[in-house]
């Protein structure tokens, strides 16, 4: 028997039979799944038995529509989107994420304004990365501020020196227009250069004879070019030779004297000795270059690098020679570092080097000088009397034994060591002493053959 899907209900309203109601529910869910929009099912048109299901489906559709209203703007970074109703429990995780992103946004804005105290602990691995980034930003800003302060101080020091020079003796001149610079007048304080004013005004000496030959051509050409262009004044810096034959840098302020027709009739001006300023500028540039180029510490271990060890060690040798105390040199070489890198990875190799550096620090005194002079090579310098190197090696052996009995590594750290001692009388370089200690490794022996500090590199658990 065939039943119509729509039946006439009370009051003339159309009603759906059960199959049609279910079809409407399926259609609404299909539209949702295929992103064709959210369409509710008319509850009143369905049979009473189906109405609870329709209410549940419509509630689900409503809550999903609320979630979409939140998620779509949130995915685009819009945090001021409309929020779902409180009874939409499915939206709770998204609301929590929205709150955390809002909090993270506020903290990021605070960091942008210089507040590096901000930290987060609610986003797992991202929290660790975020906090590390903030700490690094803080460190870099502090470093930048310190560098700016140092540069400002250097600039202030240089400016004070410049001001002092400018306020010093000023020698005035009046020159003729010929290229030889015939002097028509010079102030008596030309004696600062070892000459008398009469030497110039009598014609026995010309100004051009003072100019450094290498500077003469460009000084004359530059001055003539400037005067021809109509300039009334200009400044030049070049070198002069004084009466003692010494070269001096001067700053020349020249003014062109012009007649009624605009033609140059003479030059007037003054010179200032800026030799000290030039030396200061040169020294400052050298210091800046040295600071840029000279890195004394090893980034991985924090010990001196080769350059730092040699620089400090040479100073230590001079001190030892002066005091007659003697110097001990201990050479330590990591055994099997390549095997560690190959079998366990370079990160473990770096860890091994840092661990050895820590053992060296623990075995040395505050007065000792320690450095990493190669990929797997370390040197210890001890300023003391005879026998100090043996004590150092024994202390280092004990430190390594303790390190290898711990679970800090997946392998056992092994080293070989050698030593040399210098009494301060022999003429020898620090590099030669290091090579001597390296050559004595067989005499000094390996760290130890005790199982706790076996020099072979082996995985733990396979001994």
Residue pairs with C-beta under 8 A, 6 or more apart in sequence:
3 17
4 17
5 16
5 17
5 19
5 20
6 14
6 15
6 16
6 17
6 20
7 14
7 15
7 17
8 14
8 15
9 15
13 44
13 45
14 45
15 45
15 46
15 47
16 24
16 42
16 45
16 46
16 47
17 47
18 46
18 47
18 49
18 50
21 41
21 45
21 46
21 47
21 50
21 54
22 50
24 41
24 42
24 46
25 41
25 53
25 54
25 57
27 39
28 38
28 39
28 40
28 41
28 57
28 61
29 57
30 36
31 37
31 38
31 39
32 38
32 61
32 64
38 61
38 62
38 64
38 65
38 68
39 61
40 58
40 61
40 62
41 54
41 57
41 58
42 54
43 51
43 54
43 55
43 58
44 51
46 54
63 84
63 88
63 90
63 91
64 90
66 84
66 85
66 88
66 91
67 84
67 88
67 90
67 91
67 94
69 81
69 82
69 84
70 81
70 82
70 83
70 84
70 91
70 94
70 95
70 98
71 94
72 81
73 80
73 81
74 81
74 94
74 97
74 98
74 101
79 98
79 101
79 102
79 105
81 98
83 95
83 98
84 91
84 94
84 95
100 122
100 123
103 120
104 120
104 123
104 130
107 118
107 120
108 118
110 118
111 118
111 134
111 137
114 141
116 134
116 135
116 137
116 138
116 141
118 134
119 127
119 131
119 134
120 126
120 127
120 130
120 131
121 127
123 130
154 284
154 288
158 280
158 281
158 284
161 276
161 277
161 280
162 277
165 272
165 273
165 274
165 276
165 277
166 272
168 272
168 273
169 189
169 192
169 272
169 273
170 187
170 189
170 270
170 271
170 272
171 186
171 187
171 189
171 190
171 192
171 193
171 270
171 271
171 272
172 185
172 186
172 187
172 268
172 269
172 270
173 183
173 185
173 186
173 187
173 207
173 267
173 268
173 269
173 270
173 271
174 183
174 184
174 185
174 186
174 266
174 267
174 268
175 181
175 182
175 183
175 184
175 207
175 266
175 267
175 268
175 269
176 182
176 183
176 184
176 266
176 267
177 264
177 265
177 266
177 267
179 208
179 220
179 224
180 206
180 207
180 208
181 206
181 207
181 208
181 211
182 203
182 206
182 207
183 200
183 201
183 205
183 206
183 207
184 201
184 266
185 201
186 197
186 200
186 201
187 197
188 197
190 196
190 197
190 200
192 273
193 210
193 240
193 242
193 243
193 248
194 242
194 243
194 244
195 205
195 242
195 243
199 205
200 206
200 207
208 216
208 220
210 240
210 241
210 242
211 219
211 238
211 239
211 240
212 238
212 239
212 240
212 241
212 247
214 239
215 238
215 239
218 238
219 236
219 238
222 234
222 236
223 234
223 236
223 254
223 267
226 234
226 256
227 256
227 264
227 267
230 262
231 256
232 255
232 256
232 258
233 253
233 254
233 255
233 256
233 269
234 254
235 251
235 252
235 253
235 254
236 251
236 252
236 254
237 249
237 250
237 251
237 252
237 274
238 249
238 250
238 252
239 247
239 248
239 249
239 250
240 247
240 248
240 250
240 271
241 247
241 248
242 248
248 273
248 275
249 273
249 274
249 275
249 277
249 278
250 271
250 272
250 273
250 274
250 275
251 271
251 272
251 274
252 269
252 270
252 271
253 269
253 270
253 271
253 272
254 267
254 268
254 269
255 267
255 268
255 269
256 264
256 267
257 264
257 265
257 266
257 267
257 268
258 264
258 265
259 265
294 307
295 305
295 307
295 308
296 304
296 305
296 307
296 308
296 311
296 312
297 303
297 304
297 305
297 308
298 304
298 305
298 308
298 371
298 372
300 350
300 353
300 354
300 372
301 353
301 354
301 357
301 372
302 357
303 357
303 360
303 361
303 370
303 371
303 372
303 378
304 312
304 369
304 370
304 371
304 372
305 371
305 372
305 373
306 371
306 372
306 373
306 374
308 371
309 369
309 370
309 371
309 373
309 379
309 381
310 430
310 431
312 369
312 381
313 369
313 371
313 381
313 430
314 430
316 327
316 369
316 381
316 383
317 327
317 422
317 424
317 430
319 383
320 326
320 327
320 383
320 422
320 424
321 424
321 425
324 423
324 424
325 383
325 384
325 385
325 424
326 383
326 384
326 385
326 386
326 388
326 421
326 422
326 423
326 424
327 381
327 382
327 383
327 421
327 422
327 424
327 433
328 380
328 381
328 382
328 383
328 384
328 388
328 389
328 392
328 419
328 420
328 421
328 422
329 379
329 380
329 381
329 382
329 389
329 419
329 420
329 421
329 422
329 430
329 433
329 434
329 436
329 437
330 379
330 380
330 381
330 382
330 389
330 392
330 393
330 396
330 417
330 418
330 419
330 437
331 377
331 378
331 379
331 417
331 418
331 419
331 420
331 434
331 437
331 438
331 440
331 441
332 356
332 360
332 377
332 378
332 379
332 380
332 396
332 415
332 416
332 417
333 376
333 377
333 378
333 415
333 416
333 417
333 438
333 441
334 352
334 353
334 356
334 376
334 377
334 378
334 413
334 414
334 415
335 414
335 415
335 416
335 446
335 455
335 456
335 457
336 414
336 456
336 457
337 349
337 352
337 353
337 375
337 376
339 457
340 348
340 349
340 352
340 411
340 457
341 348
341 349
343 411
343 457
343 459
344 410
344 411
348 409
348 410
348 411
351 409
352 409
352 411
352 413
353 372
353 376
355 403
355 408
355 409
355 413
356 378
356 400
356 413
356 415
357 370
357 372
357 378
359 396
359 399
359 400
359 403
360 370
360 378
360 380
360 396
360 399
361 370
362 395
362 399
363 392
363 395
363 396
363 398
363 399
364 370
364 380
364 382
364 392
364 395
365 382
367 382
367 383
368 380
368 381
368 382
368 383
368 392
369 380
369 381
370 378
370 379
370 380
370 381
371 378
371 379
372 378
373 379
373 434
379 434
379 437
380 392
382 388
382 389
382 392
386 421
388 421
389 419
389 420
389 421
389 444
390 419
392 419
393 417
393 419
393 444
393 447
396 415
396 417
396 447
397 447
397 448
397 453
400 413
400 414
400 415
400 447
400 448
400 453
401 448
401 450
401 452
401 453
403 409
403 413
404 412
404 413
404 452
404 453
404 454
405 452
407 460
409 460
410 459
410 460
411 457
411 458
411 459
411 460
412 453
412 454
412 456
412 457
412 458
412 460
412 463
414 446
414 447
414 453
414 454
414 455
414 456
414 457
415 446
415 447
415 455
416 441
416 446
416 447
416 455
417 441
417 444
417 445
417 446
417 447
418 437
418 438
418 439
418 440
418 441
418 442
418 443
418 444
419 437
419 440
419 444
420 433
420 436
420 437
420 440
422 428
422 433
446 455
447 453
447 455
449 455
451 463
454 463
